């Protein structure tokens, strides 16, 4: 009976030591580290152009870019992901998670922007005069390209063809919206 009592004392002592005042348990720390590594893996999966828009320390950005290069090198990528997870310990993960949610369309703001773009595309398909509105909001917009995509989307719909131009029109409108709101958005994610 004494050996099992010794094991129980060891488990209780080890567990009590971890959950003392102000100290989280080992299990909680492990879950937090796994969550940070998972967040790092999500960062590695983000396309480089969108990754550039996420605010993070340069050291973390470089580590994520390195991990993206290790496509066919499983062990190297695994080690790099662990390194990214370690770097994530020194970073507030909330803004990064919010940026990833927005990229993945999870946030309410991203959903609202998506719906607004869909409405703009529908209005443009109904009336070519909406191009003037787009030109006013986005002076650098290629109106000729938008006009061509509009014509092609209308032809595709009339001929019951796959909606390639319809989708491309949405992508172009989204790119215009993203480039016009880039400089003034970083500080607005807190509210």
N, C-alpha and C positions, 0 to 999 in steps of 0.2 A: 504494500500500500504506500509505502514511503516514496518509491520512485515516481509514481503517478502524482503524488502530492508535490514532489519536487518540480515536475513538469508544469503542473498547474500554477505553482508559485512563480515559475519562470515566465509563463504566458501572462499571468496577471501583472507581474512586476513590469514586464516589457510594455504591456499595453497601458498600464497606469502611468508609466514614465512618459509615454508619447502624448497622453491626453491631459497632462498636467496643466496648470494655469498658463494660458497664453500659448500653448503648443498644440498644433493640430495633430491628429493621429497619422500614422504612417499610411493608412488606407486613404485618408483624405488627401494627403500630399501626393500619393501615387495617382489618384483620380485627377487631381489638378495638373500634374505633369503630363498625363495621357491626353487630357483635354488640350493643353498647349501644343503638344506634338501633333494632335489631330488638326488643330487650327493651322499649324505650320504646313501640314500635308495639303490642306485646302489652298493655302497660299501658293504652294508649288504647282498646283493644278490650274491656277489662274493664268490666262494668256498674258504675255509680256506687256502689251499695250495697256491692258486694264490694271496690271500690277503696278505700273508706273504711277497710276492715279491714287494708290493707297499710301497714306502717310505712315512711314515706318523708318526706323534708324537705318543708315546706310549699310552698316555691318549685317543687319538682318536681311536687307534687300539683296546684298551680294551673296549671302548664303542661300537664299531662295533661288536666285538665278543659277548658282552652281548646281543645286539639286535638280533644277529643270534640265540641265545638260546631261545628267546621268540617266539617260533613257534605258539603255540596254545593260547597264552595270548595276545589277540588283544590290550587291553588297555595298558598293560605293554610295548608292542612293540611300540605302538604309542608314548608313553612318551619317550622311549629310542631313537626313531628316532628323536624326537624333540631335545633331548640332543645332539645327534650326529650332528644335524644341527647347534646347538649353538657352539659346539666345532669347526665346520668347519669354523666359522667366523674368527678364529685366525690362519687359515692355508691357504697357497696359494693353491687354488683349481686347478690351471693349471696343475701341475705335476700329481695330482691324476686323473684328467680327461684324461690326455694323457695315463696314465697307464690303465685306464678302457677302453679307446678306443682301446688300443693294445690288451687287454684281449678279447674284443668283436670283434676283427678283423676289426675295423673301420679304423685304421691308415694305411697309405701307407706302412710303414715299416712292419707291421704285414702281410699285403697282400703279400708283396714281399717274406717274410719268408715262408708263406704258399705255395706260388707257387714254391719256391725252394725245399721245402720238398716234394711236389707232384712230381716234376721232379726227385728228388733223389729216391723216391719210384718206379717210372716208370723205371728208369735205373736199380734199384736193381732187379725188376721183369724180366727185359730183360737179365741181366747178373749177375750171382752170384759173380763175381770177384769184384763187387762194395762193397762187404762186407769188403774187404781189405782197401778200401778208408775210409769206415766208422770207421773201427778199428783204422786207423791212426789219424783221427780227434777226435774220442771219445774212448780213451783207456779203459774206464770202461764199454764199450758196451757188452752186452750179445750176442755174435755172434751166439751161438747155438740157442737161442730163435729167433733171426732175421732170421736165415736160415730156421727154422721150420715154421715161419709165411710166409716166401716167398713161401715155398713148398705148404702150405695150401691155400694161395691166388691163386697160379697157378692152383691147383686142383679145387678150387671153380669156377674159371673162365671157366675151361674146362667143368665142369659139370653144368654150368648155375645155380649155387647155390648162395644164398645171400652172399655178400662180407664181411663176418665177419673178416676173417684174413686180408683181404685187408685194412680194416679200422683200425684194431688193429696194423698193420704194420705202418700205418701213425702215430698213437698215440705214438708208441714206438719211432719212429724217432723224433717226435716233443719233447718228453720228453728228449731225448738225446741232442737235440739242445738247449732246455731251460736250462738244467743243465750245459752245457758247456759255455753258455754266461751269466750266472748269475752274477759273480763278477764284470765284467767290463762294464756293461750297465747303471748303475744309473746316471752317469754324462753325458751321450751322448744324453739325451732327449731334451736338450735345443736348439740344432741346427735344 
